[in-house]
Amino acid sequence: MRELPLLVIVALVIAMIIKSFVVQAFVIPTGSMQNTLGINDKILVNKLVYHFRPIHAGDIVVFDGDGSWNAPVPASSGTSSPLVRAYDDTLRKVFDSVGGLFGTPIGQTDYVKRVIGVPGDHVVCCNAQGLITINGVPLREQSYLYPGDKSDSHPAGIPAQFNVTVPAGYLWVLGDHRSISDDSRGHEADPGNGMVPENKVIGRAFVIVWPPGRWRILPIPSTFDQPGVAPHSAAAAAPALRSAPTLATAPLARPAAPYLPAAAGLVMAVPVTWLRRRRVLRRAARRRGRSAR
């Protein structure tokens, strides 16, 4: 019982490290990625993968739209006391991190979309056959689009057609349920011109973990494996992008209770605490042996 608090602390620390740097769970609250991702599906997002490879067309990514799709959060006016600012910069962040392990929503600007264009790509909707093209290569998207949708399906007020070259450091993203998805097409009047900064990508969604009947891996569709679409090293130059009407936005992903990090933290904390206990017992036994002599 004396070691239980230590076990809990170690488990929380490990879980926070996993959530911050390795994997995080998100719940899908809207249908913009149906049927690939359903409403209330829980997904795991790999936060390490883009340290080892670039973002690829076809990846499903979760990103923070603050400053590109959403107005940036205003900076503090500096009127709060030094004590309040110190609390906000230290303990509040710790409490938010611990709360996030148990499902407390953090942030309201997270989105989940499929990457269509990466830096240097020329993305057009649509050709004579009604297909989106990347660098002139048509995408046959029916394997992941919502049944009944076409490549150029779009919500009212969002333009169906676009002709963009993706600048260096940015992504062009669309939802799989095109007829209801508020995606890059509807944000061309925002600060990012519809583009998503690569440094705002939280990670790659790689598996649906809940509900059990929906469990599956999220691979890159084969249409993105075509020459000219597959990863390349073309240099990108920022183009002049056209404007579109400003649209109201809503978050497309929210942090969920990241059960995997929390469980992993507990599992990893048990052997750590057990090893510590063994060392303590061995030292105690050696002291008893010396005193007996």
C-alpha positions in Angstrom: 0.0 0.0 0.0 2.9 2.4 0.7 4.1 1.8 -2.9 0.7 2.4 -4.5 1.1 6.2 -4.8 4.5 5.7 -6.4 2.9 3.2 -8.9 0.2 5.7 -9.8 2.6 8.6 -10.3 5.0 6.5 -12.5 2.0 5.2 -14.5 0.7 8.8 -15.0 4.2 10.1 -16.1 4.7 7.3 -18.6 1.1 7.7 -19.9 1.7 11.5 -20.4 4.9 10.8 -22.2 3.2 8.3 -24.5 0.3 10.7 -25.2 2.6 13.7 -25.8 5.1 12.0 -28.1 4.0 8.6 -29.3 0.3 8.0 -29.8 -2.9 9.8 -29.0 -6.6 8.8 -29.3 -9.2 11.0 -30.9 -13.0 10.6 -31.3 -14.7 11.5 -34.5 -17.8 13.7 -33.8 -18.9 14.5 -37.4 -19.5 12.6 -40.7 -17.0 14.4 -42.9 -14.8 11.3 -43.2 -17.5 8.7 -43.6 -17.5 5.9 -44.3 -13.8 5.6 -43.7 -14.3 7.1 -40.2 -17.8 6.9 -38.7 -19.3 9.3 -36.1 -18.0 8.4 -32.6 -15.2 6.1 -34.0 -12.1 6.3 -31.8 -8.9 6.4 -33.7 -5.2 6.2 -32.7 -2.9 8.8 -34.1 0.8 8.1 -34.6 2.8 11.2 -33.5 6.2 9.7 -34.4 5.8 8.6 -38.0 6.5 12.0 -39.6 9.8 12.2 -37.8 10.9 9.3 -40.0 9.2 9.9 -43.3 7.4 12.8 -45.0 3.6 13.2 -45.1 2.2 11.2 -48.1 -0.8 11.9 -50.3 -3.5 9.5 -49.1 -2.6 9.7 -45.4 -5.4 10.5 -43.0 -4.0 13.2 -40.6 -5.2 15.0 -37.5 -4.1 18.6 -37.5 -4.5 21.8 -35.5 -6.3 24.5 -37.6 -5.4 27.4 -35.4 -4.0 30.2 -37.5 -4.8 28.6 -40.8 -8.4 27.4 -40.8 -9.3 29.2 -37.6 -8.4 32.7 -36.4 -5.3 32.5 -34.2 -5.9 32.6 -30.5 -5.3 36.2 -29.3 -2.2 36.7 -27.2 -2.5 37.5 -23.5 -3.0 41.2 -22.8 -0.5 40.9 -20.0 -3.0 42.3 -17.4 -3.0 39.2 -15.3 -0.7 39.0 -12.3 2.7 37.3 -12.4 1.3 34.6 -10.1 -1.6 33.8 -12.5 0.7 33.8 -15.5 3.1 31.4 -13.7 0.2 29.1 -12.9 -1.0 29.1 -16.5 2.5 28.3 -17.8 3.2 25.5 -15.4 0.6 23.8 -13.2 -2.4 24.4 -15.5 -0.6 22.6 -18.3 0.2 19.7 -16.0 -3.4 19.5 -14.9 -4.7 19.7 -18.5 -2.3 16.9 -19.4 -3.5 14.6 -16.6 -7.1 15.5 -17.3 -6.6 14.6 -21.0 -5.6 11.0 -19.9 -9.2 10.6 -18.8 -11.0 12.2 -21.7 -11.1 15.9 -20.9 -11.4 17.7 -24.2 -8.3 19.9 -25.0 -8.6 22.5 -27.7 -11.4 23.2 -30.2 -9.4 23.5 -33.4 -8.5 19.9 -34.3 -9.5 18.4 -37.6 -9.2 15.0 -39.4 -8.9 14.9 -43.2 -7.3 12.9 -46.0 -4.2 14.5 -47.6 -4.7 15.0 -51.3 -1.8 17.2 -52.2 1.7 17.5 -50.6 4.3 20.2 -51.3 4.9 20.7 -55.0 1.8 18.9 -56.2 -0.5 20.4 -58.8 -4.0 19.4 -57.7 -7.0 20.0 -60.0 -10.7 19.3 -59.8 -11.7 18.0 -62.1 -10.8 16.5 -65.5 -13.3 15.6 -68.3 -14.1 12.3 -66.5 -14.9 14.1 -63.2 -11.8 12.9 -61.5 -9.3 14.9 -59.3 -5.8 14.9 -60.8 -2.5 15.2 -59.1 0.3 16.3 -61.4 -2.0 15.2 -64.3 -2.6 11.7 -62.8 -6.3 11.0 -62.2 -7.4 9.6 -58.8 -10.0 6.9 -58.8 -11.4 7.5 -55.4 -14.5 5.3 -55.1 -12.8 2.9 -52.8 -12.9 5.4 -49.9 -15.5 8.1 -50.9 -18.9 8.0 -49.2 -21.4 5.9 -51.3 -23.1 8.2 -53.8 -20.4 10.9 -53.6 -18.2 11.8 -56.5 -14.8 13.5 -56.5 -16.4 16.9 -57.1 -19.3 16.5 -54.6 -19.4 19.5 -52.3 -21.6 21.1 -49.6 -23.7 24.2 -50.5 -21.5 27.3 -50.4 -18.3 25.5 -51.0 -16.8 25.5 -54.5 -16.4 22.1 -56.2 -13.7 23.2 -58.6 -10.1 24.1 -57.7 -6.8 24.4 -59.4 -3.9 24.8 -56.9 -0.2 24.1 -56.5 0.7 23.2 -53.0 3.4 25.5 -51.6 6.4 24.2 -49.6 5.5 23.3 -46.1 1.7 23.0 -46.7 -0.9 20.3 -47.5 -4.2 20.3 -49.5 -6.8 18.1 -47.6 -10.3 16.9 -48.4 -12.9 14.8 -46.5 -14.0 11.4 -47.8 -17.7 12.4 -47.5 -17.3 15.2 -50.0 -20.9 16.3 -50.1 -20.8 17.5 -46.4 -17.0 18.0 -45.8 -15.8 21.5 -45.0 -12.2 21.1 -46.1 -9.5 22.9 -48.0 -12.0 24.0 -50.6 -14.0 26.0 -48.1 -11.0 27.8 -46.5 -9.3 29.5 -49.4 -10.3 32.9 -47.9 -8.7 32.0 -44.5 -5.1 32.8 -43.6 -3.7 29.5 -45.0 -5.6 29.9 -48.4 -7.1 26.5 -47.7 -3.7 24.9 -47.0 -2.7 23.2 -43.8 0.8 23.9 -42.5 2.8 20.7 -42.2 4.0 21.8 -38.8 0.4 21.8 -37.5 -0.1 18.1 -38.2 -0.5 16.2 -34.9 0.0 12.8 -36.5 -1.3 10.1 -38.8 -4.5 8.2 -38.0 -3.5 4.5 -38.4 -6.2 2.4 -36.8 -9.8 2.5 -35.6 -9.9 1.0 -32.1 -13.6 1.6 -31.1 -16.2 0.3 -31.4 -14.9 -3.3 -31.7 -17.0 -4.0 -34.8 -15.2 -1.1 -36.6 -11.7 -2.1 -35.7 -9.4 -1.9 -38.7 -6.1 -0.5 -40.0 -6.2 2.7 -42.1 -3.9 2.1 -45.1 -3.1 4.5 -47.9 -5.5 3.7 -50.8 -3.8 2.1 -53.9 -4.8 5.0 -56.1 -2.1 7.1 -54.4 0.6 4.5 -55.4 0.6 5.7 -59.0 3.7 7.2 -60.5 3.4 11.0 -60.2 1.3 10.7 -57.1 3.6 8.5 -54.9 6.2 10.4 -52.8 8.4 12.6 -54.7 10.9 15.4 -54.1 9.6 18.1 -56.4 10.4 21.6 -55.2 7.4 23.8 -54.4 6.9 27.4 -55.2 4.1 29.3 -53.4 1.4 30.2 -56.0 -1.2 33.0 -55.9 -4.3 31.3 -54.7 -7.9 32.3 -55.5 -10.3 33.4 -52.7 -13.6 31.9 -51.6 -16.3 33.0 -49.3 -15.5 32.7 -45.6 -17.4 29.8 -44.0 -18.2 28.9 -40.4 -16.0 26.1 -39.1 -16.5 23.3 -36.6 -13.9 20.9 -35.1 -13.8 17.6 -36.9 -11.9 15.7 -34.3 -11.7 16.0 -30.5 -9.3 14.3 -28.1 -10.7 11.2 -26.6 -9.8 9.2 -23.5 -6.5 7.8 -24.7 -6.9 4.4 -23.1 -3.9 2.9 -24.9 -1.4 5.4 -23.4 -3.0 5.2 -20.0 -3.0 1.4 -20.0 0.5 1.3 -21.3 1.6 3.7 -18.6 0.1 1.4 -16.0 1.6 -1.8 -17.6 5.1 -0.2 -17.8 4.8 1.3 -14.3 4.3 -2.1 -12.7 7.8 -3.6 -13.6 9.5 -0.3 -12.8 8.0 -0.2 -9.3 8.7 -4.0 -8.9 12.3 -3.6 -9.8 12.6 -0.7 -7.4 11.1 -2.8 -4.7 13.5 -5.7 -5.4 16.5 -3.3 -5.0 15.1 -2.0 -1.7 14.5 -5.6 -0.4 18.0 -6.7 -1.5 19.6 -3.7 0.3 17.6 -4.5 3.4 18.7 -8.1 3.3 22.3 -7.2 2.9 22.1 -4.8 5.9 20.5 -7.6 8.0 23.2 -10.0 6.9 25.9 -7.6 8.0 24.3 -6.8 11.3 23.9 -10.6 12.0 27.6 -11.1 11.5 
